[in-house]
C-alpha cells in the first residue's frame, strides 16, 4: 500500500525546496514525488506561443518557468498563478459617502433600512440590491463555463471552481475544494509524481498532495476559451489545459448549451516513456444548505454513438425547486483508458482516491450507483483518463462538464420555464450524457468557429493588445450575467397585439426570451437604461436576441401595474408601472420576471427622462444594423407612444425636455435640473431618429412634426448649454451645472452608430462635438489620476472632480467605453484608445477584477457593483472602428451573414450602410 505525507506536513512552495515523499508500506523503495523544485527542463515544446510583454507586465513577473504551453495564443489576459495583487479595495459602503451627501440621502437611507429588514426578515427574500452585504473582493475569477442562458460555473485563474449560477439569476460565491484536477506520472510501473493542480492548502482531503507551486504555471484567458499551462518541476513535462465554451456569434443552438470542455495536452520533453493520467474530481452540489437534506447520488454512464464513446459519472442533485444532474465525462479513444470512482467523501481525508491513483494511475471503477446521501452527508466522484506517452511526444486527454437543469422556477415559484437548450435536447432531465457526448464531438468545430470570428481582430496590427483582450474577455457577462434564455410557449403571448406587431410571435417563439442582470449584485433583468450601453454586444453578435429583448420591452410598455408602493429616494407612493412608458427592468429573478416588472424601487422611473428615448434610439440602431424592416414597422407604434409620453417633459415648448430636479436618469444618484447635456442630447437624437423612421414608415405628418421639434430643440440646446468648450451638465443655478460630464455626447454617439449625425443628418454641430470631446479628454481623462484610470463622470472646469453627488466622482467603465467609441467616430481615435485603456489597465491589471468588471470605481479605495452589464459597451468601439474602416474603403454596404438585406434609403440623400458585425 502507498501512503502520502499530508499537505499540512509539507514544506511550502515559497521555500523553493518542497518535496513530498511517498512511502510504499509494503517494503518497496520510497517514491520521491516532487512538488516545486527549480525546473531545469520543460523547454517550449511543439508550437509555442510567446508571452505578450505589452499586456502581461507585472501579472507575469512572478513566472519562473520556461514553458509557453501548447498553442496558447499571444493575445489575451495572462497571469502567473503565483501573482498577488498589491491593491486590495473594498466595496462602496455608507462610510464612503461624504457628510454632505449623507445628509441629502438620510431619508432614503431610513426608508431603505426599513424595506431591507422587511424583505430579509419577514419575506425571507434576497434584496435586489443589498447595500449591507456587498460581494467582497476576491481577486480570483477566470473564464466562466457554460453557454448563454443555461447557467454558468466560473473556474478561477488559479484553477478553483468558485462562482456558481445554476439557479437562474442567483449567485453563490464559493470555492468547492473537492472540484479539482489531479495529475499522475508513472515511469517503469512506479508513480514518480502525483499532484493536485491547485495552490490551495485546505483542511479537508488532507491525504492529497496540495500546494502546487504557482511560480511555474500561468493562466491565459481569451473568452470563451482559456488556457492554463503547468511546467511540472523535475519531470520534463508540460501540461496545457484548454477550456472551451460554445459562445458562437450568430448561433442560436450550440450557444445555449450548458457545457464546457477541458482538453489536456500533455507534452513529454524527456527521453523516457511515461504513463500519464489526469483525474477530474467533482462534488455533487456545493456543500451548502441545498445539499444538507440528503438524497444526492452518483452513477456511472457510458454512451456510444456515431463512432464516439464517452464515459463518466452522473451526479444527481434532486433538490427542489430546480433539480439538476451534473455530468463529468471523458472521451474514450484507442490510446486512452477511462476509469472512475463513483463516490467518496469530499469532507474526509480523500485517502481512498489518492491511494488508488498512486497504485496504478487509475481508479477502481465500481459497478452500480451510489447510495443516496443521508442528511448532512456529502458525496463526490472522479473520472480519470490515462494514456502512455512516448519520449518527445504529446497526448491529448479530453473531459467535459455538463449540467442538465431543463425546467426552472424563479424565486416566486409561480411558473415553470424551459431553458433554450431543451428545444434541441429535450426537457426530461436525462440528457446530461447526450450533452457530454455532443460537447466532446463538437468542440473542435466550436474552436474553428471561434477562431474564424476572433482572428481578423487578433491579427489586426493596428489594434493594441490590451484592446483585443478587453473586447473578447468582457463578453463573459453575456453568459455570466445571471443570464436566462427561455422557451416561449405559444399560449403565453397576448393575442391582441398580433395586428400591430406581426413578427412578435415568430421572433419570441423561434429565438426565445433573453434576460441578463444589470449586475451580479444589482439583480434586475434587462435594466434598460444600462442595456442601452451593453446592447452593442448583443446586436452585433446575436442580433435575434436583441430583437427578442426589444419585443419583450414593447410588450411591457403597453402594460400597467397600478399596485402602489413607496419609492425609497423620494418617499412618494406611486404605481409600479404606468402604461406607454418603458419599464426600468423586466423583474427580479427572486420574484417572477416578465410577469412582474420594475423590481427597481429607488425612483419612480415613469418620470425618468432617458428610458423612452433610449428605446427609440435602440430600435433604429437595431434596424440599421440588421436591416429588418418588419421589426421597424412593428416598433413604430411603440416609438410613437413612448415619445408622446415624453412630450410632457418639454414644459416650455421650446423643443427641448427638462429634467425634474432629481436624479431622473441612469445616473440615479446625480441630480439634474432643467435642460441638460445628457438627457437633452438623447432627446434630440431620438427626435432626429423619429424623423428618419417616419420617412421609412410613410408617415409624412409625423415626419413634419418631429422635424419642427428638432429645429426648435437644436437651437435651445445650443443656446442654453453650449459654453464654447463643452455642453454644461445642466442649466440650473447650482455650481455643478458647469461640470464637464464625460457622457454628454451620448446622443451623438448613438446617431453616429446609426449612420446619422453628420452631413444632412447633423444634429449637434460637428465642431462643438469634437471640441467637447477634446475638453473631456483634457479634463476628465488626462487631469484625473494622471490619465491612467479612464474618464471620471464629472469634472469641474478648473480640473477638480465633481463631488456634488455620490456618482459624479466615479468612473463608470461602460460609460468610458461608450465615450471612447464616440471619440473614434469623430476621428479622435488615439484619444479614444487612451481613454479606454485606463479602465482596462485599472480593472484587469491593477485591481484584480478580471471577469467581474464593476460598474464603478473611484480614484482611491473603493469599487461598486461587481460584474456589471454596462462594460459590454466596448463592442461600440468595435462598431465605430468597422464603420470608420468602411467609410475609408468606400465599398458598397455588406449584407450580414444572417442573410438580412441592406437598408432602403433613409432621407433624401442618405443611404444607410448595413455593416456586418463581423
FITI-431752 format. One record per residue (C-alpha): x, y, z. Coordinates in steps of 0.05 Angstrom, whole numbers, plus 5000, padded with zeros to 4 digits. Layout:
XYZ...
END
This chain:
500050005000502550704984501551285031503052025024505052565073499053035086499253735057499754035127506453705137509453905070514654455061511555075028512655254956515755924973521655575006523655314937525354614964518654294971518853544962513653044981515852344997511151764985512851125021510950434999508950095065509649425031517149475037518849734967523450314954520851014970518051424913520152154911514452594886516953284873512353874882516154514870523354494851527054944804525754634737531654564691527454254637520954394601523554794543518055064498515154474461511154384398508355034370509955504428506556174435510156784461508357174523505957864501510358344540505758924529499958634566502858124614507158634651507058544726501957994722507357524695513157804735513057214783513356684728519856294732518355754682520555684610514455314583509755704538504555164532501354834472498155304422496855864472495256494433499457124441493557574457489057564519489557654594495557274622497557194695502456764734498956324785503656594839501657324826498957724884495258384872498158924916491959354917486159104958479959534950473359494987466159524963462860204966459160295032455660835071462161045106464961235038459661775028461462485045457762835101454063305054451662725012449662325074445262905095442062925025440462175027438662105101431261985087432761495032437361115080431961045133426860815082431760315052433460035121426059925136424959595068431159165074429058905142422158715117425058385055430257975091426957815158419557805142419157585070425657175075427957425007434357704979434158454966435158634892440659094917443658914984447459515009449259165074452158535044456258714983460158164949467158204980473458284939476157624913481557714861480857004834475956964776477156684707473056494645466156214662463855554635457155464601453555764542448356314543442356224589443655524617447355724680454855844690460555574731466756004738473555684743478556174774485256334744488555904798484255314779478855344832471455254816469055864853462856224826456255864811449856094777445655474767439255734798437256294750440056974768442356764837449856714852453856304901460956554910464055934939470355524924468754784925475154444948473553754920472854024849479953914823484553634770490053154792496052944750499652274759506152094724508951384724515551114698517350384694511050194732512250664790508851324807514051874807509652484811502552594835499853294848493253664856493654234806491654744858495255244902490155114958492254835026485354615052483354295117479653725081482253185034488853235072491552585042492052944975498353294954496354034954500254674948502254694875507955184862504855754824511456034801511755524744504655594719500556124684493456264662491356574596484256794580481256974513473856874524470556394510476955994517482355964570489055614577492855404640500055194630503654784683511054644679511954034724518354104764523753594752519353184704520753494636513253504626508654084608501154074616496654544578489354544599484854874547477955074569472555154515465455414519460755454459459856204455458856264379456356914347450056844304449056144331442456034368443255294384450055084409451055764442445455574491448654934516450454854590457154524577464554644579470454234553477354144583482653894534489253704567495353694521501053334557507953424527513652964546520253314534524452754561527552114534523351624575516451344562511251584612504551344636500451974649493552064678489152664692483552584743477553054747474053044814467453384827462953454887455453344879452954034898456754584932456754315003451754835028444554835052442054584984445653924998444053865071437453495064440952905031438352464975444252614928447052034889452051874834452351354779456951164722454851204650457551024582454751284516456851014448454051394388456451544318463051204329464851604391464551354462464251784525464451514595463751844662459451994722452552294732451752704796444352734812442153334853434553274861433653854910427454274892425454744863430754674809433653964809439353814762444353284741451753434731455853004684463452934688465552554626471552344585472452154513474751434502479851324447484350744426490151064463486651234528483550864587477851184625476550974698472551274754470651254827463151334838463251614908468051894960467252355020469153064999469653275072474152695092481552565082480852315010485751755023481951234984482151624919489351854928491951164943488050854885491451334837498351234867498050484857497050474782494951164759487650944750481250894792477650264812471150364771466050014816459549784784452750084802450350724831452051014899447551004959443551654966446652115018443852195087442152865118448453285125452652795085456752995024458652594963463652694906466152284847472052284800473652094728480751914705483751884636490451534629495051444569502051234550506551804528512651654486519052064491518752744457511352684442504652954462498052634481491052944486486152784543479053054536473953194591467153524590462853824645455453874631449454034674442253894658437254354694431854374640425954654679426955254724422755664772424556364794424156574866416656654868415855924847409756104807411355874737415655334705420255554649424255144600431355324581433155444509437454824502431454374516428954534445434754124419435953604474429353514509426653724577426053074616432353194657436052584630440352894575446853024612450152424577447852674509450353384525457153094545457552674482455653264438460653724470466453234463464653114390463553844371468654244409473754234352468554544306466855054360474255244364474655334289468655794290471356184349478056274313474556494248470757014288476557274331482657214285481157814240481258254302487157894335491157934271489958684261496559014277493359694283489659484346493159494414494058834451490059064512484059224468483958524439483858234508478558714533473958634473473257884480474057784554468758304572463857854534463757384594457757774621453157564564453356864593455257004665450557584678445457134714443257014643437056624623434856424553427856124556422955794510416556184499410155764496405255974443399656064494403756544536403557114485397857614481393157564422391258294418397958544393398258084333395458614288400659144306406858714318406858204263413757894279413057884354410357174359415256874309421257234339419857024411417956314392423656194344429156524384426656504455426557004511433057304535434757624602441157844636442158214701444158934709449658634752451058034794449858494854444358914822439458364809434558624757433558324688434558744626435559404662434059834602437960474616444160044624442559574566442860204524450460154531451259404534446659254476452159354424455058674441448358334434446058654369452858554336453657834356446757544369442058044335435957604341436657604417436958364416430558384374427257884422429058324481426158934445419658574432419258404506420359134523414959334474410058844507411759124576410959834552403559744537402259414605400859744671401259524743397460014787399659694852402160274894408660254931413360744966419560954928425760974970429061614946423162084949418461724996412861834946407561294937406161144863404360564817409360024799408560114724404760614681402460494610406260754550412860834586418960374580419959964644426460044682427459284683423758654669423858394740427658054797429857314790427957224863420757414843417357274775420757674720416757854657410357764697412258304749416858834721420359434753423859094812427559754819424160194871429260724888425861214839419261214803422261124734415761304698418462014704425561854683427562254622432161744588428561074584423661234529428961594488433761004494428460534468427360964406434761024393435960274402430160094356433160504300440260264314437759534313434159654247440359984218444859404236440058834219436259124160429858824189424359264162418858844193421858974262422059724248414759734228412759324289416459814335413860444302407360484342411260354406416060914390410361384376407161204443413361304485415261944450408362214463409362044537416062414534412963054506410363264574417563384597418163964548414464444593416165094557415064804487421965014463423264334432427764114489425763694550427463894621429963464678425863474741430763694795432363004819436562424793431662234738436061824691441261274692445661694739440661564794444761904848446562534808441263084809439663414743435464044736432464354673435364244604441563804609447163574564445762834575438162784571437563374524442463044477438762384480432262744467434863104405437862454379431262084389427362634355432262604296431361854292423761934293424362374232428261824196423361284218417461704196420461734126421360974124414360854151411061354103408461804159409462494130405462854183409562544238415962704200414063434195412063474268418663184293422763584243419664214273421163984344428263824323429364514293427064864356430464384403437264444370437165194377435065154451440364624466446065034437443565684468442465404538448164914545454065054499459365484533464765494479468564884504463364364522455964284540454364464612451863894656445164244663442164934664440865014738443865554782447865044822455565064818455764364789451664584729458164764694461264084708464363724649460363074642464062514607457562244578454962904550455562664477451362024486446162264436451462394383454561714398448161354380446761784320453661604291452560874307446260924265449861234206446961924222449562544258453562854202452363204136444963254120443062904185447463314231444163484298449963724341454964184306461063754290465864284314462264314380462263554388469763504373471364084419467263784475470763104467477463454469475563814533473263154564479862834545483763424574479963464640476162814655481662364629488562694629487363124691484562534730489262034764494862214716490761994656491361264675484361084701479561274646474661854649471562094714464062214706464262944726469963444727469664174747472364664695478464814738480664074739477863814805472963224804465763404816463963134886457063424889454062724886455862004902456661854827459762464797466762294822466361564800469061244736463760824702467360324659461660224609460760974600468261034587467960514532462060884501465861534505471861204471467260974415464761684407471861944402473461424349467161624310469462354310476562204287479762234356482061514352488361574394484661944448479261414447484060834457487961214510481561354548479060634547485860344562485860674630479660284650482359624625489059704660485659914725480559354727484358764698491558904716491559344778485359184818484858444802477558494780478158044719471457724699467858164749468558854717464959334763460059884746464460394781470760544818473561174850480561444845482161114911479760584960473160334932469359994875461859904866457459354838461958784815460558404750456258934715452658964648454859644622462159484603459559064545459359744511466559614489463259304428461060004409468460154399468959564352462959814313465960504308472460214282468759804230464660404208470960814204474260284160468060214118468060964106475360964086474460384038468260694006465859993987458459833979454759624041455658894061449958444079450458094147451757354149444757284178442257394107438558034121438058524063441259204061437459824083432960234039434660964031433361384093432262124079433362494014440862394005443061854055443261114044444460714107450360234107448759554135455459394167456858674184458558594258463958104236
END
